[in-house]
């Protein structure tokens, strides 16, 4: 993803959940179901974008956000990072995070 496209995406008032992953990463694959469930249950509130860290086009973003562990999940709104977490994460945890920021209007 081009950096300019990414910047436009995260600048929206809508919540945007970014998943920095790699295809070789077992933990990344293990959270796919949780991510899909969040989109199915909360798609009207949050947009999910998956960024393959092994793609040349993502190198600038990986460096910008200092992504050193996979998966790295980040929640954005209006260009600001609201939340960040690395590693395995459950659907319940993701849902809780999105709900917290949505209900508090912190985006």
N, C-alpha and C positions, 0 to 999 in steps of 0.2 A: 504494500500500500504506500502510495506517495505520502510524504510528510504533509504536504498542503491538503490533501484529501482527509488525512487523519485529523489535522487541526480543525478543518471545517466540521467534521463529524463530532468531535468532542466539544465544540463551541456551542452546540445546540443547548437549549434549555432542558431538553429531555435527558434522562439518565442514560449513560452509555457504559456498558460493562465490557471491558477489554480483556480478552484471554490471550496472553502471550504463551505460546506453546511450541512444541516441536513434535514431528511425527514419530520420532524415535523414543520419545519420553513416555514411559509407562504411566506415570502419575497423571500426565496430561490426558491420556486416553481414559483413565479411570474417572475423571471428573466430567467427561462429555455428557453423560446421562444427567448429572445434576444441572449442568448448564442448559441443556435442552429443556429440562423440566421448568427451570426458571423462566425461560422464554415462553413456553406454553402457558404457564400460569400467570405471568406478569408482563407479557409482551406489549400490553397497552401502556406500560410504565417505563420499561427499559428496553434498550436495543443492545444486542450482543454482537460484538465484532471479534473475530478470531484472527490473530496475527501469528503467522508461522515465523518463528525467530530464525529459521535457517534460510529464509528467502532473502536474496540480496536487497530487495526493495524495503525490507524491514530493518536493516542494519542501523539506520539513523535513529529510528524509534527505540530500538533496543538500547542503544547507547544513551539516548536522551533520558530515558527512564531508568537507566542502570538495572536492566533486567539481567540478573545473574543466576537466578533460580527458576526452575520451571515446575509446574505452571506458575505464572504470576498473573494475578487478577487485579484489575484496577477499575474503580468506578469513577466516572467523570461527569461533570455537568458544567456548562459555561466555561469550558477550558480549564477547570480546576479539578485536581485529584481530590475526591472526597474520601476514598478508602482504597487500601491496597493490602493484599495478602498473598503469600506464596505457599505452594504445596497443596496437598489434598484438602479438599473442602467439601462439605456435604451440601445437599440441596437445601436442607433446613437452615444452615448457616448463611448461604447465599440469599435465600428468600428473606431472612431476617435483616440482612444488611440493606437490601433493596427497599424493603418495607420501611425500615427506620429512616432512610434518607427521603423516601417519597412522602411518608406521612408527616415528617417534620418540615417538609417544604424547603429542605436545605439544598435545593438545586436550582 
